[in-house]
Amino acid sequence: MGSAFSSKKNKKGGGAAKQKGEVKKNKEASTPKPDKATKGSSSPEKQEKSKKSKPTSDSPAAKEKPAKKKDEPAGEDAGDALVEASKKVNKEDFELLAVIGRGSFGKVMQVKHLATGQIYAMKVMRKDAIIQKNQVTHTKDEKSILQKIGHPFIVRLHFAFQTRDKLYMILDYVNGGELFYHLKKEGKFSVERVKLYAAEIASAMMHLHAQGIVYRDLKPENILLDKDGHIIITDFGLSKEIPVGDNEGTHTFCGTPEYLAPEVLRGQGHGHAVDWWSLGTLIYEMLTGLPPFYSKNINFMYKKILSSELTFPSYISEDARDLLEGLLTRDPERRFKGEDVKEHPFFSDIDWDKLEKKLIEPPWKPTVKGEGDISQIDEYFTNEDAVDSYVERSPLNQLDDEDKGMFEGFTFAGESTLG
């Protein structure tokens, strides 16, 4: 999905965001722990594609908002919290072009800024859904983390603003499609492609960890390809700031089943090492077509992650095996981390300085015709009408004074200027 947050489709290729393939559990989200998961809640085989019904608008009560008259105000209530850049920015400054993804709280649309013609991805989230699912902290953390990060392989947040009912984030539009989309089509990647993708992801993880940020949701659905074939990491909804050197970490049970580290399943405190486990799982999947401990039965998959032997197809090289064994070490203290990865023989021909300047030419480039191209986006999304649905007021979604204050400080303006 060429968007700023992942569709999180199940491994069959269908379904919208945060469905069967993702779990969260803490005060803010309730999901069965290992061995208590609902039967059939795991992802089906990755190489199959399911038939999907067209999604509905944000909720049964949602309907298309009537068009505003030119002289009608943008509707501030404690209204649109507008961003001060070179001018005030709100949703009326953007033309909605196409739906490019969906999530638990709303959708992502490709948009064009009317004054400059610049193409962006607009992530739209309903406040009532965020509050009802106790995800206020995660949502605010995502915006806070994105606004302080600057890295060539991480999506950029340009602006954030809000209306009475919704939150909006304006991010890079990345048009080469999801890694998941391409991996599903091709089955597996060449060693050269895997090496470059893995090195770029490792570079991004090292940057995040140096800033005291653990990503916690590394998987093909959250990795986009730009027009030149470089990776861009998106969707920071599960990311958390954990100070460097914090040995206790966090105890939140969250992530996507196939990529969960053993310490998360055990309920131990976990930190930055979970990202290196997920990278090992992803590298294995890119080389072979499936994660190393994959099973349709989610409880059995959890048991395999905790105790099964790591095995390899015969075509996996010794260097790749050694790297994967180091990344998929169950003891987080002994697991490979940033410098171990960077100095590993598997990456011996990678010039890391050139890598971070995007001077290494990718071995494969997506076929795109321009910055607004949506040909690499799943038609499941692009066939939907690009509408910012009107939220009808009801006793169930009325925000009280305390709720309205929950999103104070969400407004953000980056270095971009909008005319």
Contacts in CASP RR format, 6 or more apart in sequence:
PFRMAT RR
TARGET T0000
AUTHOR 0000-0000-0000
METHOD contacts of the structure
MODEL  1
MGSAFSSKKNKKGGGAAKQKGEVKKNKEASTPKPDKATKGSSSPEKQEKS
KKSKPTSDSPAAKEKPAKKKDEPAGEDAGDALVEASKKVNKEDFELLAVI
GRGSFGKVMQVKHLATGQIYAMKVMRKDAIIQKNQVTHTKDEKSILQKIG
HPFIVRLHFAFQTRDKLYMILDYVNGGELFYHLKKEGKFSVERVKLYAAE
IASAMMHLHAQGIVYRDLKPENILLDKDGHIIITDFGLSKEIPVGDNEGT
HTFCGTPEYLAPEVLRGQGHGHAVDWWSLGTLIYEMLTGLPPFYSKNINF
MYKKILSSELTFPSYISEDARDLLEGLLTRDPERRFKGEDVKEHPFFSDI
DWDKLEKKLIEPPWKPTVKGEGDISQIDEYFTNEDAVDSYVERSPLNQLD
DEDKGMFEGFTFAGESTLG
1 7 0 8 1.000
1 100 0 8 1.000
1 101 0 8 1.000
1 108 0 8 1.000
1 177 0 8 1.000
1 178 0 8 1.000
1 181 0 8 1.000
1 221 0 8 1.000
1 224 0 8 1.000
1 377 0 8 1.000
1 378 0 8 1.000
1 381 0 8 1.000
2 100 0 8 1.000
2 121 0 8 1.000
2 173 0 8 1.000
2 174 0 8 1.000
2 175 0 8 1.000
2 176 0 8 1.000
2 177 0 8 1.000
2 178 0 8 1.000
2 224 0 8 1.000
2 374 0 8 1.000
2 376 0 8 1.000
2 377 0 8 1.000
3 100 0 8 1.000
3 101 0 8 1.000
3 108 0 8 1.000
3 110 0 8 1.000
3 121 0 8 1.000
3 123 0 8 1.000
3 173 0 8 1.000
3 174 0 8 1.000
3 224 0 8 1.000
3 234 0 8 1.000
3 377 0 8 1.000
4 108 0 8 1.000
4 121 0 8 1.000
4 123 0 8 1.000
4 155 0 8 1.000
4 169 0 8 1.000
4 171 0 8 1.000
4 172 0 8 1.000
4 173 0 8 1.000
4 174 0 8 1.000
4 234 0 8 1.000
4 235 0 8 1.000
5 17 0 8 1.000
5 101 0 8 1.000
5 103 0 8 1.000
5 108 0 8 1.000
5 123 0 8 1.000
5 222 0 8 1.000
5 234 0 8 1.000
5 235 0 8 1.000
5 237 0 8 1.000
6 17 0 8 1.000
6 178 0 8 1.000
6 219 0 8 1.000
6 221 0 8 1.000
6 222 0 8 1.000
6 234 0 8 1.000
6 235 0 8 1.000
7 15 0 8 1.000
7 16 0 8 1.000
7 17 0 8 1.000
7 101 0 8 1.000
7 102 0 8 1.000
7 103 0 8 1.000
7 178 0 8 1.000
7 221 0 8 1.000
7 378 0 8 1.000
7 381 0 8 1.000
8 16 0 8 1.000
8 17 0 8 1.000
8 18 0 8 1.000
8 19 0 8 1.000
8 21 0 8 1.000
8 22 0 8 1.000
8 103 0 8 1.000
8 221 0 8 1.000
8 222 0 8 1.000
8 235 0 8 1.000
8 256 0 8 1.000
9 15 0 8 1.000
9 16 0 8 1.000
9 17 0 8 1.000
9 19 0 8 1.000
9 180 0 8 1.000
9 221 0 8 1.000
9 378 0 8 1.000
10 19 0 8 1.000
10 20 0 8 1.000
10 21 0 8 1.000
10 43 0 8 1.000
10 44 0 8 1.000
10 50 0 8 1.000
11 21 0 8 1.000
11 43 0 8 1.000
11 44 0 8 1.000
11 45 0 8 1.000
11 46 0 8 1.000
11 258 0 8 1.000
12 43 0 8 1.000
12 44 0 8 1.000
12 45 0 8 1.000
12 46 0 8 1.000
12 48 0 8 1.000
12 49 0 8 1.000
12 50 0 8 1.000
13 46 0 8 1.000
13 48 0 8 1.000
13 49 0 8 1.000
13 50 0 8 1.000
13 180 0 8 1.000
13 184 0 8 1.000
14 49 0 8 1.000
14 50 0 8 1.000
14 52 0 8 1.000
14 380 0 8 1.000
15 50 0 8 1.000
15 52 0 8 1.000
15 380 0 8 1.000
16 55 0 8 1.000
16 101 0 8 1.000
16 102 0 8 1.000
16 103 0 8 1.000
17 101 0 8 1.000
17 102 0 8 1.000
17 103 0 8 1.000
17 104 0 8 1.000
18 103 0 8 1.000
18 104 0 8 1.000
20 41 0 8 1.000
20 42 0 8 1.000
20 43 0 8 1.000
21 41 0 8 1.000
21 42 0 8 1.000
21 43 0 8 1.000
21 256 0 8 1.000
21 257 0 8 1.000
21 258 0 8 1.000
22 217 0 8 1.000
22 255 0 8 1.000
22 256 0 8 1.000
22 257 0 8 1.000
23 31 0 8 1.000
23 32 0 8 1.000
23 253 0 8 1.000
23 254 0 8 1.000
23 255 0 8 1.000
23 256 0 8 1.000
23 257 0 8 1.000
23 260 0 8 1.000
24 31 0 8 1.000
24 238 0 8 1.000
24 252 0 8 1.000
24 253 0 8 1.000
24 254 0 8 1.000
24 255 0 8 1.000
25 31 0 8 1.000
25 32 0 8 1.000
25 33 0 8 1.000
25 252 0 8 1.000
25 253 0 8 1.000
25 254 0 8 1.000
26 251 0 8 1.000
26 252 0 8 1.000
26 253 0 8 1.000
26 254 0 8 1.000
27 134 0 8 1.000
28 133 0 8 1.000
28 134 0 8 1.000
28 135 0 8 1.000
28 136 0 8 1.000
28 137 0 8 1.000
28 138 0 8 1.000
28 252 0 8 1.000
29 133 0 8 1.000
29 134 0 8 1.000
29 135 0 8 1.000
29 254 0 8 1.000
31 253 0 8 1.000
32 38 0 8 1.000
32 41 0 8 1.000
33 253 0 8 1.000
34 265 0 8 1.000
34 299 0 8 1.000
34 302 0 8 1.000
35 299 0 8 1.000
35 302 0 8 1.000
37 298 0 8 1.000
37 299 0 8 1.000
37 302 0 8 1.000
40 296 0 8 1.000
40 297 0 8 1.000
40 298 0 8 1.000
41 298 0 8 1.000
42 257 0 8 1.000
42 295 0 8 1.000
42 296 0 8 1.000
42 297 0 8 1.000
42 298 0 8 1.000
42 301 0 8 1.000
43 257 0 8 1.000
43 258 0 8 1.000
43 296 0 8 1.000
44 50 0 8 1.000
44 296 0 8 1.000
45 296 0 8 1.000
46 184 0 8 1.000
46 289 0 8 1.000
46 290 0 8 1.000
46 294 0 8 1.000
47 184 0 8 1.000
47 187 0 8 1.000
47 289 0 8 1.000
49 184 0 8 1.000
52 380 0 8 1.000
54 380 0 8 1.000
54 383 0 8 1.000
54 384 0 8 1.000
55 102 0 8 1.000
55 380 0 8 1.000
55 384 0 8 1.000
57 63 0 8 1.000
57 64 0 8 1.000
57 387 0 8 1.000
57 389 0 8 1.000
58 106 0 8 1.000
58 107 0 8 1.000
58 126 0 8 1.000
58 129 0 8 1.000
58 389 0 8 1.000
58 391 0 8 1.000
59 126 0 8 1.000
59 129 0 8 1.000
59 391 0 8 1.000
61 391 0 8 1.000
61 392 0 8 1.000
61 394 0 8 1.000
61 397 0 8 1.000
62 389 0 8 1.000
62 390 0 8 1.000
62 391 0 8 1.000
62 392 0 8 1.000
63 389 0 8 1.000
63 390 0 8 1.000
63 392 0 8 1.000
64 387 0 8 1.000
64 389 0 8 1.000
64 390 0 8 1.000
65 387 0 8 1.000
65 388 0 8 1.000
65 389 0 8 1.000
65 390 0 8 1.000
66 390 0 8 1.000
68 74 0 8 1.000
68 92 0 8 1.000
74 80 0 8 1.000
74 82 0 8 1.000
74 90 0 8 1.000
74 91 0 8 1.000
74 92 0 8 1.000
75 163 0 8 1.000
75 164 0 8 1.000
76 82 0 8 1.000
76 163 0 8 1.000
76 164 0 8 1.000
77 163 0 8 1.000
77 164 0 8 1.000
78 164 0 8 1.000
78 404 0 8 1.000
79 162 0 8 1.000
79 163 0 8 1.000
79 164 0 8 1.000
80 90 0 8 1.000
80 91 0 8 1.000
80 161 0 8 1.000
80 162 0 8 1.000
80 163 0 8 1.000
81 161 0 8 1.000
81 162 0 8 1.000
81 409 0 8 1.000
81 410 0 8 1.000
81 411 0 8 1.000
82 88 0 8 1.000
82 89 0 8 1.000
82 90 0 8 1.000
82 161 0 8 1.000
82 411 0 8 1.000
83 89 0 8 1.000
83 90 0 8 1.000
83 159 0 8 1.000
83 160 0 8 1.000
83 161 0 8 1.000
83 411 0 8 1.000
83 412 0 8 1.000
83 413 0 8 1.000
84 413 0 8 1.000
85 159 0 8 1.000
85 413 0 8 1.000
85 414 0 8 1.000
85 416 0 8 1.000
85 417 0 8 1.000
85 418 0 8 1.000
86 417 0 8 1.000
86 418 0 8 1.000
86 419 0 8 1.000
87 418 0 8 1.000
87 419 0 8 1.000
89 159 0 8 1.000
89 161 0 8 1.000
89 170 0 8 1.000
89 413 0 8 1.000
89 418 0 8 1.000
90 161 0 8 1.000
90 163 0 8 1.000
91 122 0 8 1.000
91 161 0 8 1.000
91 163 0 8 1.000
91 168 0 8 1.000
91 388 0 8 1.000
93 113 0 8 1.000
93 114 0 8 1.000
93 115 0 8 1.000
93 418 0 8 1.000
94 111 0 8 1.000
94 112 0 8 1.000
94 113 0 8 1.000
94 114 0 8 1.000
94 120 0 8 1.000
94 122 0 8 1.000
94 170 0 8 1.000
95 111 0 8 1.000
95 112 0 8 1.000
95 114 0 8 1.000
96 109 0 8 1.000
96 111 0 8 1.000
96 122 0 8 1.000
96 386 0 8 1.000
96 387 0 8 1.000
96 388 0 8 1.000
97 109 0 8 1.000
97 110 0 8 1.000
97 111 0 8 1.000
97 112 0 8 1.000
97 119 0 8 1.000
97 372 0 8 1.000
97 386 0 8 1.000
98 109 0 8 1.000
98 110 0 8 1.000
98 374 0 8 1.000
98 377 0 8 1.000
98 381 0 8 1.000
98 382 0 8 1.000
98 386 0 8 1.000
99 107 0 8 1.000
99 108 0 8 1.000
99 109 0 8 1.000
99 110 0 8 1.000
99 381 0 8 1.000
99 382 0 8 1.000
99 384 0 8 1.000
99 385 0 8 1.000
99 386 0 8 1.000
100 108 0 8 1.000
100 109 0 8 1.000
100 110 0 8 1.000
100 121 0 8 1.000
100 173 0 8 1.000
100 374 0 8 1.000
100 377 0 8 1.000
100 381 0 8 1.000
100 382 0 8 1.000
101 107 0 8 1.000
101 108 0 8 1.000
101 109 0 8 1.000
101 377 0 8 1.000
101 381 0 8 1.000
102 108 0 8 1.000
102 381 0 8 1.000
104 129 0 8 1.000
104 133 0 8 1.000
104 135 0 8 1.000
105 125 0 8 1.000
105 126 0 8 1.000
105 129 0 8 1.000
105 130 0 8 1.000
105 133 0 8 1.000
105 135 0 8 1.000
105 139 0 8 1.000
106 124 0 8 1.000
106 125 0 8 1.000
106 126 0 8 1.000
106 129 0 8 1.000
107 124 0 8 1.000
108 121 0 8 1.000
108 122 0 8 1.000
108 123 0 8 1.000
108 124 0 8 1.000
109 121 0 8 1.000
109 122 0 8 1.000
109 124 0 8 1.000
109 386 0 8 1.000
109 388 0 8 1.000
110 119 0 8 1.000
110 120 0 8 1.000
110 121 0 8 1.000
110 122 0 8 1.000
110 173 0 8 1.000
110 372 0 8 1.000
110 374 0 8 1.000
110 386 0 8 1.000
111 119 0 8 1.000
111 120 0 8 1.000
111 121 0 8 1.000
111 122 0 8 1.000
111 170 0 8 1.000
112 118 0 8 1.000
112 119 0 8 1.000
112 120 0 8 1.000
113 120 0 8 1.000
113 418 0 8 1.000
115 418 0 8 1.000
115 419 0 8 1.000
116 418 0 8 1.000
116 419 0 8 1.000
118 418 0 8 1.000
119 173 0 8 1.000
119 371 0 8 1.000
119 372 0 8 1.000
120 158 0 8 1.000
120 170 0 8 1.000
120 171 0 8 1.000
120 172 0 8 1.000
120 173 0 8 1.000
121 170 0 8 1.000
121 171 0 8 1.000
121 172 0 8 1.000
121 173 0 8 1.000
121 174 0 8 1.000
122 168 0 8 1.000
122 169 0 8 1.000
122 170 0 8 1.000
122 171 0 8 1.000
123 168 0 8 1.000
123 169 0 8 1.000
123 171 0 8 1.000
124 166 0 8 1.000
124 167 0 8 1.000
124 168 0 8 1.000
124 388 0 8 1.000
125 139 0 8 1.000
125 166 0 8 1.000
125 167 0 8 1.000
125 168 0 8 1.000
125 169 0 8 1.000
126 165 0 8 1.000
126 166 0 8 1.000
126 391 0 8 1.000
127 162 0 8 1.000
127 165 0 8 1.000
127 166 0 8 1.000
127 167 0 8 1.000
127 399 0 8 1.000
127 403 0 8 1.000
127 406 0 8 1.000
127 407 0 8 1.000
128 165 0 8 1.000
128 391 0 8 1.000
128 396 0 8 1.000
128 397 0 8 1.000
128 399 0 8 1.000
130 136 0 8 1.000
130 139 0 8 1.000
130 167 0 8 1.000
131 399 0 8 1.000
131 403 0 8 1.000
131 406 0 8 1.000
136 406 0 8 1.000
136 407 0 8 1.000
138 237 0 8 1.000
138 238 0 8 1.000
139 167 0 8 1.000
139 237 0 8 1.000
140 407 0 8 1.000
140 410 0 8 1.000
141 236 0 8 1.000
141 237 0 8 1.000
141 239 0 8 1.000
141 240 0 8 1.000
141 241 0 8 1.000
142 236 0 8 1.000
142 237 0 8 1.000
142 239 0 8 1.000
143 157 0 8 1.000
143 160 0 8 1.000
143 169 0 8 1.000
143 410 0 8 1.000
143 412 0 8 1.000
145 213 0 8 1.000
145 236 0 8 1.000
145 239 0 8 1.000
145 241 0 8 1.000
146 155 0 8 1.000
146 156 0 8 1.000
146 157 0 8 1.000
146 169 0 8 1.000
146 171 0 8 1.000
146 236 0 8 1.000
147 157 0 8 1.000
147 160 0 8 1.000
147 412 0 8 1.000
147 414 0 8 1.000
148 211 0 8 1.000
149 156 0 8 1.000
149 207 0 8 1.000
149 208 0 8 1.000
149 211 0 8 1.000
149 213 0 8 1.000
150 156 0 8 1.000
150 207 0 8 1.000
151 203 0 8 1.000
151 204 0 8 1.000
151 207 0 8 1.000
151 208 0 8 1.000
152 203 0 8 1.000
152 230 0 8 1.000
152 356 0 8 1.000
152 357 0 8 1.000
152 358 0 8 1.000
153 200 0 8 1.000
153 201 0 8 1.000
153 203 0 8 1.000
153 204 0 8 1.000
153 230 0 8 1.000
153 231 0 8 1.000
153 232 0 8 1.000
153 233 0 8 1.000
154 204 0 8 1.000
154 207 0 8 1.000
154 208 0 8 1.000
154 232 0 8 1.000
154 233 0 8 1.000
155 171 0 8 1.000
155 172 0 8 1.000
155 174 0 8 1.000
155 224 0 8 1.000
155 232 0 8 1.000
155 233 0 8 1.000
155 234 0 8 1.000
156 171 0 8 1.000
156 172 0 8 1.000
157 169 0 8 1.000
157 170 0 8 1.000
157 171 0 8 1.000
157 412 0 8 1.000
157 414 0 8 1.000
158 170 0 8 1.000
158 171 0 8 1.000
158 172 0 8 1.000
158 414 0 8 1.000
158 416 0 8 1.000
159 168 0 8 1.000
159 169 0 8 1.000
159 170 0 8 1.000
159 412 0 8 1.000
159 413 0 8 1.000
159 414 0 8 1.000
159 416 0 8 1.000
159 418 0 8 1.000
160 167 0 8 1.000
160 168 0 8 1.000
160 169 0 8 1.000
160 170 0 8 1.000
160 410 0 8 1.000
160 411 0 8 1.000
160 412 0 8 1.000
161 168 0 8 1.000
161 410 0 8 1.000
161 411 0 8 1.000
162 168 0 8 1.000
162 407 0 8 1.000
162 410 0 8 1.000
162 411 0 8 1.000
164 399 0 8 1.000
165 391 0 8 1.000
165 397 0 8 1.000
165 399 0 8 1.000
166 388 0 8 1.000
166 391 0 8 1.000
167 407 0 8 1.000
167 410 0 8 1.000
171 234 0 8 1.000
172 232 0 8 1.000
173 371 0 8 1.000
173 372 0 8 1.000
174 224 0 8 1.000
174 225 0 8 1.000
174 226 0 8 1.000
174 232 0 8 1.000
174 234 0 8 1.000
175 226 0 8 1.000
175 227 0 8 1.000
175 366 0 8 1.000
175 368 0 8 1.000
175 370 0 8 1.000
175 371 0 8 1.000
175 372 0 8 1.000
175 373 0 8 1.000
175 374 0 8 1.000
175 376 0 8 1.000
176 224 0 8 1.000
176 225 0 8 1.000
176 226 0 8 1.000
176 227 0 8 1.000
176 229 0 8 1.000
176 366 0 8 1.000
176 368 0 8 1.000
176 373 0 8 1.000
176 376 0 8 1.000
177 224 0 8 1.000
177 225 0 8 1.000
177 366 0 8 1.000
177 376 0 8 1.000
177 377 0 8 1.000
178 220 0 8 1.000
178 221 0 8 1.000
178 223 0 8 1.000
178 224 0 8 1.000
178 225 0 8 1.000
178 378 0 8 1.000
179 197 0 8 1.000
179 220 0 8 1.000
179 221 0 8 1.000
179 223 0 8 1.000
179 224 0 8 1.000
179 225 0 8 1.000
179 231 0 8 1.000
180 219 0 8 1.000
180 220 0 8 1.000
180 221 0 8 1.000
180 223 0 8 1.000
181 376 0 8 1.000
181 378 0 8 1.000
182 225 0 8 1.000
182 366 0 8 1.000
183 189 0 8 1.000
183 220 0 8 1.000
183 285 0 8 1.000
183 286 0 8 1.000
183 289 0 8 1.000
187 289 0 8 1.000
188 286 0 8 1.000
188 287 0 8 1.000
188 288 0 8 1.000
188 289 0 8 1.000
189 197 0 8 1.000
189 286 0 8 1.000
189 287 0 8 1.000
190 363 0 8 1.000
191 287 0 8 1.000
191 317 0 8 1.000
191 320 0 8 1.000
192 363 0 8 1.000
193 286 0 8 1.000
193 362 0 8 1.000
193 363 0 8 1.000
193 364 0 8 1.000
194 283 0 8 1.000
194 286 0 8 1.000
194 287 0 8 1.000
195 346 0 8 1.000
195 347 0 8 1.000
195 349 0 8 1.000
195 350 0 8 1.000
196 350 0 8 1.000
196 355 0 8 1.000
196 360 0 8 1.000
196 362 0 8 1.000
196 363 0 8 1.000
197 223 0 8 1.000
197 231 0 8 1.000
197 286 0 8 1.000
198 279 0 8 1.000
198 282 0 8 1.000
198 283 0 8 1.000
198 286 0 8 1.000
198 347 0 8 1.000
199 347 0 8 1.000
199 350 0 8 1.000
199 352 0 8 1.000
199 355 0 8 1.000
200 230 0 8 1.000
200 231 0 8 1.000
200 355 0 8 1.000
201 218 0 8 1.000
201 223 0 8 1.000
201 231 0 8 1.000
201 233 0 8 1.000
201 279 0 8 1.000
201 282 0 8 1.000
202 279 0 8 1.000
202 338 0 8 1.000
202 341 0 8 1.000
202 342 0 8 1.000
203 352 0 8 1.000
203 355 0 8 1.000
203 356 0 8 1.000
204 231 0 8 1.000
204 233 0 8 1.000
205 215 0 8 1.000
205 218 0 8 1.000
205 275 0 8 1.000
205 276 0 8 1.000
205 279 0 8 1.000
205 338 0 8 1.000
206 338 0 8 1.000
206 342 0 8 1.000
208 214 0 8 1.000
208 215 0 8 1.000
208 239 0 8 1.000
208 275 0 8 1.000
209 244 0 8 1.000
209 272 0 8 1.000
209 275 0 8 1.000
209 338 0 8 1.000
210 244 0 8 1.000
212 241 0 8 1.000
212 242 0 8 1.000
212 243 0 8 1.000
212 244 0 8 1.000
212 272 0 8 1.000
213 239 0 8 1.000
213 240 0 8 1.000
213 241 0 8 1.000
213 242 0 8 1.000
214 239 0 8 1.000
214 240 0 8 1.000
214 241 0 8 1.000
214 242 0 8 1.000
214 250 0 8 1.000
214 270 0 8 1.000
214 271 0 8 1.000
214 272 0 8 1.000
214 274 0 8 1.000
214 275 0 8 1.000
215 233 0 8 1.000
215 236 0 8 1.000
215 238 0 8 1.000
215 239 0 8 1.000
215 275 0 8 1.000
215 278 0 8 1.000
216 238 0 8 1.000
216 239 0 8 1.000
216 240 0 8 1.000
216 254 0 8 1.000
216 255 0 8 1.000
216 274 0 8 1.000
216 275 0 8 1.000
216 278 0 8 1.000
217 235 0 8 1.000
217 237 0 8 1.000
217 238 0 8 1.000
217 239 0 8 1.000
217 254 0 8 1.000
217 255 0 8 1.000
217 256 0 8 1.000
217 259 0 8 1.000
217 278 0 8 1.000
218 233 0 8 1.000
218 259 0 8 1.000
218 275 0 8 1.000
218 278 0 8 1.000
218 279 0 8 1.000
218 282 0 8 1.000
219 256 0 8 1.000
219 258 0 8 1.000
219 259 0 8 1.000
219 278 0 8 1.000
219 282 0 8 1.000
220 282 0 8 1.000
220 285 0 8 1.000
220 286 0 8 1.000
221 235 0 8 1.000
222 233 0 8 1.000
222 234 0 8 1.000
222 235 0 8 1.000
223 231 0 8 1.000
223 232 0 8 1.000
223 233 0 8 1.000
223 234 0 8 1.000
224 231 0 8 1.000
224 232 0 8 1.000
224 233 0 8 1.000
224 234 0 8 1.000
225 231 0 8 1.000
225 232 0 8 1.000
225 366 0 8 1.000
225 376 0 8 1.000
226 232 0 8 1.000
227 365 0 8 1.000
227 366 0 8 1.000
227 368 0 8 1.000
227 370 0 8 1.000
227 371 0 8 1.000
228 358 0 8 1.000
228 362 0 8 1.000
228 365 0 8 1.000
229 362 0 8 1.000
229 364 0 8 1.000
229 365 0 8 1.000
229 366 0 8 1.000
230 358 0 8 1.000
230 362 0 8 1.000
238 254 0 8 1.000
238 255 0 8 1.000
240 250 0 8 1.000
240 252 0 8 1.000
242 249 0 8 1.000
242 250 0 8 1.000
242 271 0 8 1.000
242 272 0 8 1.000
246 271 0 8 1.000
248 269 0 8 1.000
249 269 0 8 1.000
249 270 0 8 1.000
249 271 0 8 1.000
250 269 0 8 1.000
250 270 0 8 1.000
250 271 0 8 1.000
251 267 0 8 1.000
251 268 0 8 1.000
251 269 0 8 1.000
251 270 0 8 1.000
253 264 0 8 1.000
253 267 0 8 1.000
254 264 0 8 1.000
255 264 0 8 1.000
257 298 0 8 1.000
257 301 0 8 1.000
257 302 0 8 1.000
258 281 0 8 1.000
258 291 0 8 1.000
258 293 0 8 1.000
258 294 0 8 1.000
258 301 0 8 1.000
259 277 0 8 1.000
259 278 0 8 1.000
259 281 0 8 1.000
259 282 0 8 1.000
259 291 0 8 1.000
260 274 0 8 1.000
260 302 0 8 1.000
260 305 0 8 1.000
261 270 0 8 1.000
261 273 0 8 1.000
261 274 0 8 1.000
261 277 0 8 1.000
261 278 0 8 1.000
261 305 0 8 1.000
261 332 0 8 1.000
262 277 0 8 1.000
262 305 0 8 1.000
262 306 0 8 1.000
262 330 0 8 1.000
263 269 0 8 1.000
263 270 0 8 1.000
263 273 0 8 1.000
263 274 0 8 1.000
263 332 0 8 1.000
264 270 0 8 1.000
264 274 0 8 1.000
265 302 0 8 1.000
265 305 0 8 1.000
265 306 0 8 1.000
266 306 0 8 1.000
270 332 0 8 1.000
271 332 0 8 1.000
272 337 0 8 1.000
273 332 0 8 1.000
273 333 0 8 1.000
273 335 0 8 1.000
273 337 0 8 1.000
274 332 0 8 1.000
276 327 0 8 1.000
276 335 0 8 1.000
276 336 0 8 1.000
276 337 0 8 1.000
276 338 0 8 1.000
276 341 0 8 1.000
277 327 0 8 1.000
277 328 0 8 1.000
277 332 0 8 1.000
277 335 0 8 1.000
279 327 0 8 1.000
279 341 0 8 1.000
280 323 0 8 1.000
280 324 0 8 1.000
280 327 0 8 1.000
280 328 0 8 1.000
281 291 0 8 1.000
281 292 0 8 1.000
281 293 0 8 1.000
281 328 0 8 1.000
282 291 0 8 1.000
283 320 0 8 1.000
283 323 0 8 1.000
283 324 0 8 1.000
283 327 0 8 1.000
284 291 0 8 1.000
284 292 0 8 1.000
284 324 0 8 1.000
284 328 0 8 1.000
285 291 0 8 1.000
285 292 0 8 1.000
287 316 0 8 1.000
287 320 0 8 1.000
288 313 0 8 1.000
288 316 0 8 1.000
292 310 0 8 1.000
292 311 0 8 1.000
292 324 0 8 1.000
292 328 0 8 1.000
293 301 0 8 1.000
293 304 0 8 1.000
293 305 0 8 1.000
293 308 0 8 1.000
294 301 0 8 1.000
295 301 0 8 1.000
295 304 0 8 1.000
306 330 0 8 1.000
310 324 0 8 1.000
310 325 0 8 1.000
310 328 0 8 1.000
312 321 0 8 1.000
312 324 0 8 1.000
316 324 0 8 1.000
317 346 0 8 1.000
319 344 0 8 1.000
319 345 0 8 1.000
319 346 0 8 1.000
319 348 0 8 1.000
320 346 0 8 1.000
322 344 0 8 1.000
322 345 0 8 1.000
322 346 0 8 1.000
323 336 0 8 1.000
323 341 0 8 1.000
323 344 0 8 1.000
323 346 0 8 1.000
326 335 0 8 1.000
326 336 0 8 1.000
326 340 0 8 1.000
327 335 0 8 1.000
327 336 0 8 1.000
327 341 0 8 1.000
328 335 0 8 1.000
329 335 0 8 1.000
329 336 0 8 1.000
336 344 0 8 1.000
341 347 0 8 1.000
342 352 0 8 1.000
350 360 0 8 1.000
351 359 0 8 1.000
351 360 0 8 1.000
354 360 0 8 1.000
366 376 0 8 1.000
367 375 0 8 1.000
367 376 0 8 1.000
368 375 0 8 1.000
368 376 0 8 1.000
369 375 0 8 1.000
374 382 0 8 1.000
391 397 0 8 1.000
END
